[in-house]
Amino acid sequence: MFDRRQFLRGAALASGAAALSAWLPAWAQTLSAGLRPTIPTVSGEDITLTIARQSMTIDGHRFRAIGINGTVPAPLVRLREGQRVRLNVVNQLEEDSSIHWHGLLVPAKHDGVPGVSFPGIKPGSSYLYDFPVIQSGTYWYHSHSGLQEQEGHYGPIIIDPAGDDPVAYDREHVIVLADHSPLSPEAIFRRLKVNPGHFNFQRQTLAGLLSGRDQPLKDRLDWGQMRMDPTDISDVTGSTYTYLVNGHGPFDNWTALFTPGERVRLRVINASAMTTFNVRIPGLPLTIVQADGQNVVPVTVDEFQIGVAETYDLIVTPGEDKAFTLVGEAIDRSGMARATLAPRAGMAAEVPPLRKRPLADMKDMGMDMSSTPGMEGMDMSGGAPRGVDPSAEKNASARLGGTAAVMPGMDHSGMSGMDHSGMAGMDHSAMAAEAGDQMNGMDHGGHEMASMKMRDFANAPQVKRDPSVQTISPMPVDRTGEPGQGLADVGHKVLVYKDLMALERNPDVRAPGRSIDIHLTGNMERFMWSFDGEKMSDHHEPIPFTEGERVRINLINDTMMGHPIHIHGHFFELVTGHGDHAPRKHTVIVQPGGKVSWDFTADAVGDWAFHCHLLYHMHAGMMRVVSVRPKGDA
Protein backbone atom coordinates (compact mmCIF):
# COMPACT_ATOMS: atom_id res chain seq x y z
CA MET A 1 0.00 0.00 0.00
CA PHE A 2 1.14 3.54 -0.75
CA ASP A 3 1.52 5.90 2.20
CA ARG A 4 0.78 9.65 1.97
CA ARG A 5 4.32 10.60 1.01
CA GLN A 6 4.40 8.03 -1.76
CA PHE A 7 0.97 9.16 -2.95
CA LEU A 8 2.16 12.77 -3.20
CA ARG A 9 5.29 11.69 -5.04
CA GLY A 10 3.18 9.63 -7.41
CA ALA A 11 0.99 12.67 -8.10
CA ALA A 12 4.07 14.75 -8.87
CA LEU A 13 5.37 12.12 -11.27
CA ALA A 14 1.98 11.86 -12.95
CA SER A 15 2.03 15.60 -13.64
CA GLY A 16 5.11 15.03 -15.80
CA ALA A 17 3.57 12.21 -17.79
CA ALA A 18 2.93 14.42 -20.81
CA ALA A 19 6.59 15.35 -20.99
CA LEU A 20 7.63 11.73 -20.51
CA SER A 21 5.35 10.57 -23.33
CA ALA A 22 7.31 12.64 -25.83
CA TRP A 23 10.27 10.28 -25.38
CA LEU A 24 8.34 7.02 -25.65
CA PRO A 25 6.92 5.16 -28.66
CA ALA A 26 3.20 4.42 -28.71
CA TRP A 27 3.55 0.82 -27.51
CA ALA A 28 5.56 1.97 -24.46
CA GLN A 29 3.34 4.85 -23.32
CA THR A 30 2.78 4.90 -19.56
CA LEU A 31 -0.80 3.67 -20.08
CA SER A 32 -1.10 1.07 -22.83
CA ALA A 33 -4.32 -0.38 -24.20
CA GLY A 34 -2.25 -2.97 -26.01
CA LEU A 35 -0.96 -3.31 -29.53
CA ARG A 36 -3.76 -2.48 -31.93
CA PRO A 37 -3.74 -1.84 -35.70
CA THR A 38 -4.64 1.80 -34.96
CA ILE A 39 -1.45 2.34 -32.93
CA PRO A 40 1.38 3.31 -35.32
CA THR A 41 4.40 1.02 -35.43
CA VAL A 42 7.48 0.99 -37.61
CA SER A 43 6.59 -1.52 -40.29
CA GLY A 44 6.52 -2.11 -44.02
CA GLU A 45 9.20 -2.93 -46.57
CA ASP A 46 11.17 0.34 -46.27
CA ILE A 47 11.98 1.56 -42.78
CA THR A 48 14.32 4.32 -41.62
CA LEU A 49 15.85 4.22 -38.15
CA THR A 50 17.90 7.18 -36.92
CA ILE A 51 20.34 6.77 -34.03
CA ALA A 52 20.99 9.93 -32.00
CA ARG A 53 21.80 11.29 -28.57
CA GLN A 54 18.84 12.38 -26.45
CA SER A 55 17.61 12.34 -22.88
CA MET A 56 15.09 10.11 -21.16
CA THR A 57 12.97 10.59 -18.05
CA ILE A 58 12.87 7.82 -15.42
CA ASP A 59 10.86 8.23 -12.21
CA GLY A 60 10.85 11.99 -12.71
CA HIS A 61 14.59 12.32 -13.33
CA ARG A 62 16.30 13.13 -16.64
CA PHE A 63 19.16 10.98 -17.89
CA ARG A 64 21.51 11.00 -20.84
CA ALA A 65 20.60 8.33 -23.39
CA ILE A 66 20.89 7.06 -26.94
CA GLY A 67 17.60 6.67 -28.77
CA ILE A 68 16.28 5.67 -32.17
CA ASN A 69 13.78 7.90 -33.98
CA GLY A 70 13.66 10.00 -30.81
CA THR A 71 12.52 7.28 -28.41
CA VAL A 72 13.92 5.01 -25.69
CA PRO A 73 13.26 2.12 -26.02
CA ALA A 74 13.49 2.26 -29.79
CA PRO A 75 10.38 1.88 -31.98
CA LEU A 76 8.70 -1.49 -32.26
CA VAL A 77 9.62 -3.00 -35.63
CA ARG A 78 6.69 -5.14 -36.77
CA LEU A 79 7.20 -7.39 -39.78
CA ARG A 80 5.55 -10.40 -41.38
CA GLU A 81 7.12 -13.74 -42.19
CA GLY A 82 7.75 -14.04 -45.94
CA GLN A 83 8.21 -10.34 -46.65
CA ARG A 84 11.42 -8.56 -47.57
CA VAL A 85 12.55 -5.59 -45.53
CA ARG A 86 14.99 -2.76 -46.18
CA LEU A 87 16.08 -1.01 -43.01
CA ASN A 88 18.02 2.20 -43.61
CA VAL A 89 19.93 3.00 -40.41
CA VAL A 90 21.22 6.57 -40.06
CA ASN A 91 23.93 7.29 -37.49
CA GLN A 92 23.77 10.81 -36.04
CA LEU A 93 26.12 10.02 -33.15
CA GLU A 94 29.67 11.35 -32.99
CA GLU A 95 30.96 7.78 -32.90
CA ASP A 96 30.51 4.59 -34.90
CA SER A 97 27.31 2.66 -34.32
CA SER A 98 25.45 -0.43 -35.53
CA ILE A 99 22.29 -2.49 -35.17
CA HIS A 100 22.25 -6.24 -34.59
CA TRP A 101 18.92 -7.97 -35.27
CA HIS A 102 19.02 -10.32 -32.30
CA GLY A 103 17.68 -13.78 -33.16
CA LEU A 104 16.90 -12.95 -36.79
CA LEU A 105 18.32 -15.28 -39.43
CA VAL A 106 19.90 -12.86 -41.88
CA PRO A 107 22.87 -12.87 -44.29
CA ALA A 108 26.15 -12.42 -42.41
CA LYS A 109 26.82 -8.98 -43.89
CA HIS A 110 23.55 -7.73 -42.37
CA ASP A 111 24.07 -9.23 -38.91
CA GLY A 112 25.41 -5.90 -37.65
CA VAL A 113 28.58 -6.75 -35.67
CA PRO A 114 31.42 -4.33 -36.44
CA GLY A 115 34.73 -6.05 -37.11
CA VAL A 116 33.06 -9.41 -37.65
CA SER A 117 30.39 -9.12 -40.33
CA PHE A 118 30.58 -5.47 -41.45
CA PRO A 119 32.66 -2.33 -40.74
CA GLY A 120 30.04 -0.50 -38.71
CA ILE A 121 28.24 2.75 -39.45
CA LYS A 122 30.42 5.87 -39.35
CA PRO A 123 29.15 9.13 -37.79
CA GLY A 124 26.92 11.01 -40.19
CA SER A 125 26.54 8.04 -42.52
CA SER A 126 23.97 5.30 -43.07
CA TYR A 127 23.80 1.59 -43.81
CA LEU A 128 21.07 -0.33 -45.63
CA TYR A 129 20.15 -3.69 -44.11
CA ASP A 130 18.26 -5.63 -46.79
CA PHE A 131 17.08 -9.18 -46.14
CA PRO A 132 14.12 -11.57 -46.42
CA VAL A 133 12.11 -12.31 -43.28
CA ILE A 134 12.10 -16.10 -42.98
CA GLN A 135 10.75 -16.62 -39.45
CA SER A 136 8.17 -15.39 -36.97
CA GLY A 137 8.15 -14.63 -33.25
CA THR A 138 9.36 -12.11 -30.68
CA TYR A 139 12.88 -10.71 -31.04
CA TRP A 140 14.75 -7.47 -30.44
CA TYR A 141 17.49 -5.25 -31.84
CA HIS A 142 20.37 -3.38 -30.27
CA SER A 143 23.76 -1.80 -30.82
CA HIS A 144 26.82 -4.01 -31.09
CA SER A 145 29.18 -1.03 -30.93
CA GLY A 146 31.05 -0.28 -27.73
CA LEU A 147 28.74 0.04 -24.73
CA GLN A 148 25.85 1.87 -26.45
CA GLU A 149 23.31 -0.79 -25.58
CA GLN A 150 23.56 0.29 -21.91
CA GLU A 151 22.41 3.81 -22.78
CA GLY A 152 19.12 2.85 -24.42
CA HIS A 153 20.09 1.65 -27.89
CA TYR A 154 17.62 -1.26 -28.02
CA GLY A 155 14.09 -2.00 -29.22
CA PRO A 156 11.60 -4.85 -29.80
CA ILE A 157 10.77 -6.79 -32.95
CA ILE A 158 7.56 -8.73 -33.62
CA ILE A 159 7.30 -10.90 -36.71
CA ASP A 160 3.79 -12.17 -37.39
CA PRO A 161 3.54 -15.67 -38.89
CA ALA A 162 2.66 -16.03 -42.55
CA GLY A 163 -0.24 -18.32 -41.67
CA ASP A 164 -2.35 -18.80 -38.57
CA ASP A 165 -0.69 -18.13 -35.25
CA PRO A 166 -0.85 -21.27 -33.06
CA VAL A 167 -1.11 -18.97 -30.03
CA ALA A 168 -4.63 -17.61 -29.52
CA TYR A 169 -4.95 -14.29 -27.70
CA ASP A 170 -7.26 -11.28 -27.45
CA ARG A 171 -4.73 -8.58 -26.64
CA GLU A 172 -0.94 -8.28 -26.53
CA HIS A 173 1.62 -6.16 -24.73
CA VAL A 174 5.37 -5.86 -25.19
CA ILE A 175 7.39 -5.94 -21.95
CA VAL A 176 10.96 -4.72 -22.50
CA LEU A 177 13.02 -5.15 -19.33
CA ALA A 178 16.19 -3.08 -19.01
CA ASP A 179 18.61 -1.45 -16.59
CA HIS A 180 19.78 2.17 -16.62
CA SER A 181 22.38 4.07 -14.61
CA PRO A 182 23.25 7.74 -14.15
CA LEU A 183 26.86 6.64 -14.59
CA SER A 184 28.20 6.37 -18.11
CA PRO A 185 28.86 2.80 -19.22
CA GLU A 186 32.55 3.68 -19.53
CA ALA A 187 32.57 4.74 -15.86
CA ILE A 188 30.83 1.51 -14.84
CA PHE A 189 33.37 -0.59 -16.74
CA ARG A 190 36.30 1.36 -15.28
CA ARG A 191 35.03 0.85 -11.72
CA LEU A 192 34.55 -2.86 -12.33
CA LYS A 193 38.12 -3.19 -13.55
CA VAL A 194 39.47 -1.32 -10.52
CA ASN A 195 37.23 -3.14 -8.03
CA PRO A 196 34.91 -5.89 -9.34
CA GLY A 197 32.87 -5.70 -6.13
CA HIS A 198 32.34 -1.95 -6.39
CA PHE A 199 28.57 -2.21 -6.84
CA ASN A 200 27.97 -5.04 -4.37
CA PHE A 201 26.26 -3.42 -1.40
CA GLN A 202 24.97 -6.76 -0.10
CA ARG A 203 28.09 -8.37 1.31
CA GLN A 204 27.89 -10.37 4.50
CA THR A 205 28.03 -8.28 7.65
CA LEU A 206 28.82 -8.72 11.33
CA ALA A 207 25.14 -8.08 12.09
CA GLY A 208 24.18 -10.82 9.66
CA LEU A 209 26.64 -13.19 11.28
CA LEU A 210 25.43 -12.46 14.82
CA SER A 211 21.76 -12.81 13.84
CA GLY A 212 22.36 -16.10 12.04
CA ARG A 213 21.24 -14.72 8.67
CA ASP A 214 24.64 -15.00 6.96
CA GLN A 215 26.96 -17.96 6.64
CA PRO A 216 28.18 -19.43 9.94
CA LEU A 217 31.60 -18.13 10.94
CA LYS A 218 33.37 -21.36 9.97
CA ASP A 219 32.00 -21.34 6.41
CA ARG A 220 32.60 -17.63 6.11
CA LEU A 221 36.27 -18.02 7.07
CA ASP A 222 36.68 -20.90 4.65
CA TRP A 223 35.18 -18.92 1.77
CA GLY A 224 37.45 -16.04 2.71
CA GLN A 225 40.49 -18.33 2.50
CA MET A 226 39.42 -19.25 -1.02
CA ARG A 227 39.03 -15.54 -1.80
CA MET A 228 35.47 -16.10 -2.91
CA ASP A 229 32.45 -14.00 -2.05
CA PRO A 230 29.13 -15.91 -1.90
CA THR A 231 27.23 -12.62 -2.39
CA ASP A 232 28.89 -11.97 -5.77
CA ILE A 233 25.78 -12.77 -7.79
CA SER A 234 25.66 -9.70 -10.08
CA ASP A 235 28.48 -7.39 -11.12
CA VAL A 236 26.31 -4.28 -11.47
CA THR A 237 23.40 -3.93 -9.09
CA GLY A 238 20.54 -1.76 -7.86
CA SER A 239 23.11 0.43 -6.13
CA THR A 240 23.47 2.23 -9.46
CA TYR A 241 20.79 0.70 -11.69
CA THR A 242 17.14 1.61 -11.99
CA TYR A 243 15.28 -1.38 -13.43
CA LEU A 244 12.92 -0.51 -16.26
CA VAL A 245 9.77 -1.75 -17.96
CA ASN A 246 9.40 -0.14 -21.38
CA GLY A 247 11.58 2.77 -20.32
CA HIS A 248 9.66 3.31 -17.06
CA GLY A 249 11.06 3.09 -13.54
CA PRO A 250 9.17 1.46 -10.64
CA PHE A 251 7.50 4.74 -9.66
CA ASP A 252 6.44 5.52 -13.24
CA ASN A 253 4.26 2.39 -12.96
CA TRP A 254 3.85 1.45 -16.61
CA THR A 255 0.33 0.04 -16.89
CA ALA A 256 -1.05 -2.49 -19.37
CA LEU A 257 -4.82 -2.63 -19.70
CA PHE A 258 -6.99 -5.71 -20.04
CA THR A 259 -10.64 -6.71 -19.89
CA PRO A 260 -11.35 -9.45 -17.34
CA GLY A 261 -11.52 -12.83 -19.04
CA GLU A 262 -9.28 -11.89 -21.97
CA ARG A 263 -6.30 -13.98 -23.01
CA VAL A 264 -3.47 -11.47 -22.85
CA ARG A 265 -0.18 -12.20 -24.58
CA LEU A 266 2.88 -10.68 -22.92
CA ARG A 267 6.01 -10.59 -25.08
CA VAL A 268 8.82 -10.32 -22.50
CA ILE A 269 12.27 -9.24 -23.72
CA ASN A 270 15.33 -8.88 -21.50
CA ALA A 271 17.14 -5.98 -23.15
CA SER A 272 19.24 -5.16 -20.09
CA ALA A 273 23.00 -4.82 -20.15
CA MET A 274 23.82 -6.89 -17.07
CA THR A 275 20.69 -8.04 -15.24
CA THR A 276 19.09 -11.45 -15.01
CA PHE A 277 15.46 -10.98 -13.96
CA ASN A 278 13.08 -13.27 -12.09
CA VAL A 279 9.62 -12.50 -13.45
CA ARG A 280 6.26 -13.21 -11.81
CA ILE A 281 2.76 -11.76 -11.51
CA PRO A 282 1.49 -12.66 -8.03
CA GLY A 283 -1.99 -14.13 -8.32
CA LEU A 284 -1.74 -14.96 -12.04
CA PRO A 285 -0.45 -18.23 -13.55
CA LEU A 286 1.89 -17.68 -16.52
CA THR A 287 1.56 -20.00 -19.50
CA ILE A 288 4.80 -19.98 -21.51
CA VAL A 289 4.05 -20.36 -25.23
CA GLN A 290 7.26 -19.19 -26.87
CA ALA A 291 10.96 -19.04 -26.01
CA ASP A 292 13.42 -16.95 -28.05
CA GLY A 293 10.78 -16.54 -30.76
CA GLN A 294 10.18 -20.29 -31.14
CA ASN A 295 6.81 -21.83 -30.25
CA VAL A 296 6.84 -24.33 -27.40
CA VAL A 297 4.29 -26.72 -25.97
CA PRO A 298 2.44 -24.52 -23.43
CA VAL A 299 3.70 -24.92 -19.88
CA THR A 300 2.16 -23.12 -16.90
CA VAL A 301 4.40 -21.73 -14.16
CA ASP A 302 4.31 -19.07 -11.46
CA GLU A 303 7.71 -17.55 -12.20
CA PHE A 304 10.56 -17.71 -14.69
CA GLN A 305 14.15 -16.53 -14.85
CA ILE A 306 15.08 -14.61 -17.99
CA GLY A 307 18.71 -14.01 -18.86
CA VAL A 308 20.03 -11.04 -20.79
CA ALA A 309 18.92 -11.31 -24.45
CA GLU A 310 16.36 -14.06 -23.89
CA THR A 311 12.69 -13.61 -24.77
CA TYR A 312 9.60 -15.42 -23.49
CA ASP A 313 6.01 -15.07 -24.66
CA LEU A 314 3.34 -15.93 -22.13
CA ILE A 315 -0.42 -15.96 -21.86
CA VAL A 316 -2.22 -14.66 -18.78
CA THR A 317 -5.97 -14.66 -18.28
CA PRO A 318 -6.89 -12.25 -15.49
CA GLY A 319 -10.47 -13.10 -14.60
CA GLU A 320 -11.00 -10.56 -11.83
CA ASP A 321 -11.72 -6.85 -12.07
CA LYS A 322 -8.58 -5.86 -10.20
CA ALA A 323 -4.97 -4.84 -10.75
CA PHE A 324 -1.96 -7.17 -10.74
CA THR A 325 1.70 -6.32 -10.27
CA LEU A 326 4.25 -7.54 -12.78
CA VAL A 327 7.54 -8.02 -10.94
CA GLY A 328 10.94 -8.23 -12.63
CA GLU A 329 13.17 -8.86 -9.63
CA ALA A 330 16.93 -8.60 -10.16
CA ILE A 331 18.59 -11.96 -9.52
CA ASP A 332 20.60 -10.52 -6.61
CA ARG A 333 17.42 -8.94 -5.12
CA SER A 334 18.96 -5.45 -5.12
CA GLY A 335 15.93 -3.94 -6.86
CA MET A 336 13.08 -4.65 -9.23
CA ALA A 337 11.37 -3.55 -12.38
CA ARG A 338 7.67 -3.06 -11.72
CA ALA A 339 4.59 -2.64 -13.89
CA THR A 340 0.83 -3.05 -13.49
CA LEU A 341 -1.82 -5.03 -15.36
CA ALA A 342 -5.19 -3.45 -14.75
CA PRO A 343 -8.70 -3.19 -16.20
CA ARG A 344 -8.66 0.60 -15.80
CA ALA A 345 -6.19 3.46 -15.67
CA GLY A 346 -5.02 4.64 -12.26
CA MET A 347 -5.20 1.23 -10.57
CA ALA A 348 -2.29 -0.35 -8.73
CA ALA A 349 -1.75 -3.60 -6.85
CA GLU A 350 0.43 -4.28 -3.84
CA VAL A 351 4.11 -4.49 -4.68
CA PRO A 352 5.67 -7.53 -2.96
CA PRO A 353 8.82 -7.05 -0.91
CA LEU A 354 12.18 -8.00 -2.29
CA ARG A 355 13.05 -11.51 -1.20
CA LYS A 356 16.24 -12.48 0.59
CA ARG A 357 19.26 -12.22 -1.64
CA PRO A 358 20.77 -15.58 -2.59
CA LEU A 359 24.22 -16.76 -1.55
CA ALA A 360 26.39 -18.88 -3.80
CA ASP A 361 27.09 -22.39 -2.53
CA MET A 362 29.44 -25.27 -3.23
CA LYS A 363 27.43 -26.34 -6.27
CA ASP A 364 28.00 -22.89 -7.76
CA MET A 365 31.72 -23.61 -7.46
CA GLY A 366 31.23 -26.70 -9.63
CA MET A 367 31.48 -28.99 -6.61
CA ASP A 368 28.25 -30.98 -6.70
CA MET A 369 28.74 -33.34 -3.76
CA SER A 370 25.29 -34.90 -4.28
CA SER A 371 26.64 -36.79 -7.30
CA THR A 372 29.49 -38.29 -5.26
CA PRO A 373 28.97 -41.81 -3.77
CA GLY A 374 27.88 -41.47 -0.18
CA MET A 375 27.00 -37.78 -0.60
CA GLU A 376 23.57 -38.13 -2.20
CA GLY A 377 21.64 -37.05 0.87
CA MET A 378 23.54 -33.83 1.46
CA ASP A 379 21.72 -30.57 0.89
CA MET A 380 24.10 -28.38 -1.08
CA SER A 381 21.50 -25.74 -1.83
CA GLY A 382 22.34 -23.54 1.12
CA GLY A 383 22.58 -20.51 -1.17
CA ALA A 384 18.92 -20.60 -2.05
CA PRO A 385 16.53 -18.31 -0.20
CA ARG A 386 14.00 -19.89 2.13
CA GLY A 387 11.11 -17.72 1.04
CA VAL A 388 10.09 -14.21 1.97
CA ASP A 389 11.21 -12.94 5.33
CA PRO A 390 8.04 -12.05 7.29
CA SER A 391 9.88 -9.09 8.79
CA ALA A 392 10.42 -7.66 5.33
CA GLU A 393 7.12 -5.82 5.27
CA LYS A 394 8.22 -2.31 6.19
CA ASN A 395 11.14 0.09 5.94
CA ALA A 396 11.31 -0.97 2.29
CA SER A 397 13.72 0.62 -0.14
CA ALA A 398 14.89 0.25 -3.71
CA ARG A 399 17.86 2.04 -5.19
CA LEU A 400 16.74 4.18 -8.09
CA GLY A 401 19.31 6.02 -10.15
CA GLY A 402 21.95 5.69 -7.47
CA THR A 403 19.83 7.10 -4.65
CA ALA A 404 17.70 5.30 -2.09
CA ALA A 405 13.98 5.84 -2.59
CA VAL A 406 11.08 4.32 -0.66
CA MET A 407 9.16 1.73 -2.64
CA PRO A 408 5.90 0.27 -1.29
CA GLY A 409 6.29 -3.13 0.24
CA MET A 410 9.96 -3.53 -0.66
CA ASP A 411 12.46 -4.27 2.11
CA HIS A 412 16.23 -4.31 1.89
CA SER A 413 16.63 -4.76 5.63
CA GLY A 414 16.24 -8.50 5.31
CA MET A 415 18.76 -8.82 2.50
CA SER A 416 21.91 -8.73 4.59
CA GLY A 417 22.07 -12.48 4.89
CA MET A 418 20.51 -15.86 5.24
CA ASP A 419 20.98 -19.08 7.19
CA HIS A 420 23.56 -21.45 5.79
CA SER A 421 23.47 -23.70 8.82
CA GLY A 422 22.97 -26.63 6.48
CA MET A 423 26.65 -26.28 5.56
CA ALA A 424 27.88 -25.92 9.13
CA GLY A 425 29.06 -29.52 9.30
CA MET A 426 31.47 -29.07 6.41
CA ASP A 427 35.08 -28.75 7.48
CA HIS A 428 36.99 -26.66 4.94
CA SER A 429 39.76 -25.76 7.33
CA ALA A 430 42.49 -27.08 5.08
CA MET A 431 41.51 -24.90 2.12
CA ALA A 432 44.50 -22.86 1.05
CA ALA A 433 44.39 -19.12 0.49
CA GLU A 434 45.17 -19.58 -3.16
CA ALA A 435 42.27 -20.94 -5.21
CA GLY A 436 44.70 -23.18 -7.06
CA ASP A 437 45.88 -25.05 -3.96
CA GLN A 438 44.44 -28.37 -2.90
CA MET A 439 41.30 -28.60 -0.76
CA ASN A 440 42.24 -31.47 1.56
CA GLY A 441 40.69 -32.89 4.66
CA MET A 442 37.07 -31.99 3.91
CA ASP A 443 34.85 -33.78 6.39
CA HIS A 444 31.60 -34.79 4.71
CA GLY A 445 29.99 -37.27 7.10
CA GLY A 446 33.16 -39.36 7.23
CA HIS A 447 33.82 -39.22 3.48
CA GLU A 448 37.18 -37.67 2.57
CA MET A 449 37.45 -35.54 -0.57
CA ALA A 450 41.21 -35.69 -0.96
CA SER A 451 43.27 -33.65 -3.39
CA MET A 452 40.33 -31.74 -4.81
CA LYS A 453 41.51 -28.64 -6.63
CA MET A 454 39.66 -25.50 -7.59
CA ARG A 455 42.22 -24.77 -10.31
CA ASP A 456 43.08 -28.20 -11.62
CA PHE A 457 43.74 -27.81 -15.33
CA ALA A 458 43.54 -31.57 -15.75
CA ASN A 459 39.78 -30.97 -15.76
CA ALA A 460 40.12 -28.53 -18.68
CA PRO A 461 43.34 -29.25 -20.61
CA GLN A 462 42.52 -26.82 -23.43
CA VAL A 463 42.16 -23.84 -21.08
CA LYS A 464 45.04 -21.39 -21.13
CA ARG A 465 46.92 -21.31 -17.84
CA ASP A 466 47.33 -17.73 -16.73
CA PRO A 467 45.98 -15.36 -14.04
CA SER A 468 42.83 -14.71 -16.07
CA VAL A 469 41.54 -18.14 -15.00
CA GLN A 470 40.73 -18.09 -11.30
CA THR A 471 38.94 -21.43 -11.00
CA ILE A 472 38.18 -24.62 -12.90
CA SER A 473 34.95 -26.37 -11.87
CA PRO A 474 35.99 -29.78 -10.47
CA MET A 475 32.53 -31.36 -10.79
CA PRO A 476 30.29 -29.36 -13.15
CA VAL A 477 26.79 -30.77 -13.69
CA ASP A 478 23.86 -30.23 -16.02
CA ARG A 479 21.65 -27.66 -14.26
CA THR A 480 18.98 -27.26 -16.95
CA GLY A 481 16.51 -28.93 -14.60
CA GLU A 482 17.08 -26.26 -11.96
CA PRO A 483 15.25 -22.91 -11.74
CA GLY A 484 18.31 -20.69 -11.25
CA GLN A 485 20.06 -19.05 -8.33
CA GLY A 486 17.75 -18.07 -5.50
CA LEU A 487 14.66 -19.83 -6.84
CA ALA A 488 15.00 -23.37 -5.48
CA ASP A 489 12.76 -22.84 -2.45
CA VAL A 490 10.34 -20.06 -3.37
CA GLY A 491 7.34 -22.32 -2.78
CA HIS A 492 5.82 -22.27 -6.25
CA LYS A 493 6.46 -23.59 -9.76
CA VAL A 494 9.42 -21.97 -11.53
CA LEU A 495 10.22 -22.62 -15.19
CA VAL A 496 13.29 -24.71 -15.91
CA TYR A 497 14.82 -25.34 -19.33
CA LYS A 498 13.78 -29.00 -19.19
CA ASP A 499 10.13 -27.84 -19.12
CA LEU A 500 10.48 -26.44 -22.63
CA MET A 501 9.53 -28.63 -25.57
CA ALA A 502 9.32 -27.48 -29.19
CA LEU A 503 5.78 -27.32 -30.53
CA GLU A 504 6.91 -28.71 -33.88
CA ARG A 505 9.52 -31.32 -34.79
CA ASN A 506 13.06 -29.96 -35.06
CA PRO A 507 14.11 -29.14 -38.64
CA ASP A 508 17.32 -31.19 -38.34
CA VAL A 509 17.26 -34.33 -36.20
CA ARG A 510 20.59 -35.83 -37.25
CA ALA A 511 22.97 -36.91 -34.54
CA PRO A 512 25.97 -34.59 -34.18
CA GLY A 513 29.09 -35.67 -36.06
CA ARG A 514 31.46 -34.19 -33.50
CA SER A 515 31.54 -32.51 -30.11
CA ILE A 516 33.33 -29.40 -28.81
CA ASP A 517 33.92 -28.38 -25.20
CA ILE A 518 34.05 -24.64 -24.51
CA HIS A 519 34.91 -23.44 -21.01
CA LEU A 520 33.50 -20.16 -19.69
CA THR A 521 36.41 -18.76 -17.73
CA GLY A 522 37.24 -15.70 -15.69
CA ASN A 523 38.91 -14.11 -12.72
CA MET A 524 36.17 -12.48 -10.67
CA GLU A 525 38.73 -10.64 -8.51
CA ARG A 526 40.22 -8.90 -11.56
CA PHE A 527 37.09 -8.70 -13.76
CA MET A 528 38.68 -10.76 -16.51
CA TRP A 529 36.38 -12.87 -18.72
CA SER A 530 37.10 -15.25 -21.56
CA PHE A 531 36.41 -18.52 -23.36
CA ASP A 532 38.98 -21.25 -22.61
CA GLY A 533 41.14 -18.68 -20.84
CA GLU A 534 41.62 -16.50 -23.91
CA LYS A 535 39.84 -13.20 -24.44
CA MET A 536 38.74 -12.02 -27.87
CA SER A 537 41.55 -9.48 -28.32
CA ASP A 538 44.19 -12.19 -27.76
CA HIS A 539 42.69 -14.92 -29.93
CA HIS A 540 41.88 -14.00 -33.49
CA GLU A 541 41.40 -17.47 -34.97
CA PRO A 542 37.66 -18.27 -35.34
CA ILE A 543 36.02 -21.50 -34.23
CA PRO A 544 35.75 -23.35 -37.59
CA PHE A 545 32.71 -25.17 -38.93
CA THR A 546 31.77 -26.57 -42.32
CA GLU A 547 28.46 -25.70 -43.92
CA GLY A 548 25.79 -28.26 -43.08
CA GLU A 549 27.65 -30.12 -40.36
CA ARG A 550 25.89 -31.07 -37.16
CA VAL A 551 27.87 -30.31 -33.99
CA ARG A 552 27.33 -30.69 -30.26
CA ILE A 553 28.60 -27.78 -28.14
CA ASN A 554 29.25 -28.41 -24.45
CA LEU A 555 29.48 -25.20 -22.42
CA ILE A 556 31.20 -25.65 -19.05
CA ASN A 557 30.96 -22.75 -16.61
CA ASP A 558 34.15 -22.57 -14.56
CA THR A 559 33.05 -19.37 -12.82
CA MET A 560 30.67 -18.69 -9.94
CA MET A 561 28.41 -16.44 -12.00
CA GLY A 562 25.73 -17.34 -14.55
CA HIS A 563 26.43 -16.43 -18.19
CA PRO A 564 23.81 -15.96 -20.96
CA ILE A 565 25.60 -17.31 -24.04
CA HIS A 566 24.40 -16.24 -27.49
CA ILE A 567 25.33 -17.43 -30.97
CA HIS A 568 24.58 -15.25 -34.00
CA GLY A 569 23.04 -16.47 -37.23
CA HIS A 570 21.78 -19.79 -35.85
CA PHE A 571 19.37 -21.50 -33.51
CA PHE A 572 20.42 -24.50 -31.47
CA GLU A 573 18.54 -27.35 -29.81
CA LEU A 574 19.07 -27.74 -26.07
CA VAL A 575 19.96 -31.31 -25.07
CA THR A 576 17.37 -31.77 -22.33
CA GLY A 577 15.88 -35.17 -23.14
CA HIS A 578 13.11 -34.14 -25.57
CA GLY A 579 14.56 -35.82 -28.65
CA ASP A 580 13.30 -34.38 -31.92
CA HIS A 581 11.21 -31.79 -30.03
CA ALA A 582 14.13 -30.24 -28.19
CA PRO A 583 13.60 -26.54 -27.45
CA ARG A 584 15.25 -24.27 -30.03
CA LYS A 585 16.95 -21.16 -28.70
CA HIS A 586 19.58 -18.56 -29.59
CA THR A 587 20.59 -17.69 -26.00
CA VAL A 588 20.97 -19.89 -22.92
CA ILE A 589 21.97 -19.22 -19.31
CA VAL A 590 24.80 -21.47 -18.16
CA GLN A 591 24.40 -21.58 -14.40
CA PRO A 592 27.50 -21.13 -12.18
CA GLY A 593 29.47 -24.33 -11.85
CA GLY A 594 27.14 -25.94 -14.39
CA LYS A 595 27.20 -27.13 -17.95
CA VAL A 596 24.82 -26.97 -20.90
CA SER A 597 24.91 -28.99 -24.10
CA TRP A 598 23.27 -28.03 -27.36
CA ASP A 599 23.27 -29.30 -30.92
CA PHE A 600 23.26 -27.01 -33.92
CA THR A 601 23.51 -27.17 -37.67
CA ALA A 602 26.12 -24.84 -39.18
CA ASP A 603 23.86 -23.82 -42.04
CA ALA A 604 24.68 -20.10 -42.33
CA VAL A 605 27.87 -19.40 -44.24
CA GLY A 606 29.97 -16.53 -42.93
CA ASP A 607 31.57 -15.16 -39.79
CA TRP A 608 29.36 -14.88 -36.71
CA ALA A 609 29.78 -13.55 -33.19
CA PHE A 610 29.57 -15.95 -30.26
CA HIS A 611 29.61 -14.37 -26.82
CA CYS A 612 28.35 -13.88 -23.30
CA HIS A 613 25.53 -11.33 -23.43
CA LEU A 614 26.46 -9.67 -20.15
CA LEU A 615 27.68 -6.48 -21.82
CA TYR A 616 30.75 -5.84 -19.68
CA HIS A 617 31.77 -9.52 -19.79
CA MET A 618 31.67 -9.43 -23.59
CA HIS A 619 33.55 -6.12 -23.58
CA ALA A 620 36.18 -7.65 -21.27
CA GLY A 621 36.81 -10.53 -23.65
CA MET A 622 34.18 -13.31 -23.36
CA MET A 623 33.57 -13.39 -27.11
CA ARG A 624 34.79 -15.39 -30.10
CA VAL A 625 34.04 -15.60 -33.81
CA VAL A 626 32.35 -18.66 -35.32
CA SER A 627 33.26 -19.19 -38.97
CA VAL A 628 31.07 -21.36 -41.21
CA ARG A 629 32.79 -22.16 -44.50
CA PRO A 630 31.05 -23.46 -47.64
CA LYS A 631 31.29 -27.14 -48.45
CA GLY A 632 34.27 -27.90 -50.66
CA ASP A 633 36.41 -25.01 -49.43
CA ALA A 634 39.93 -26.01 -48.56
Summary of the structure (lengths in Angstrom):
residues: 634
radius of gyration: 23.6
end to end distance: 68.0
largest distance: 73.2
contacts: 2251
relative contact order: 0.12
helix: 13%
strand: 34%
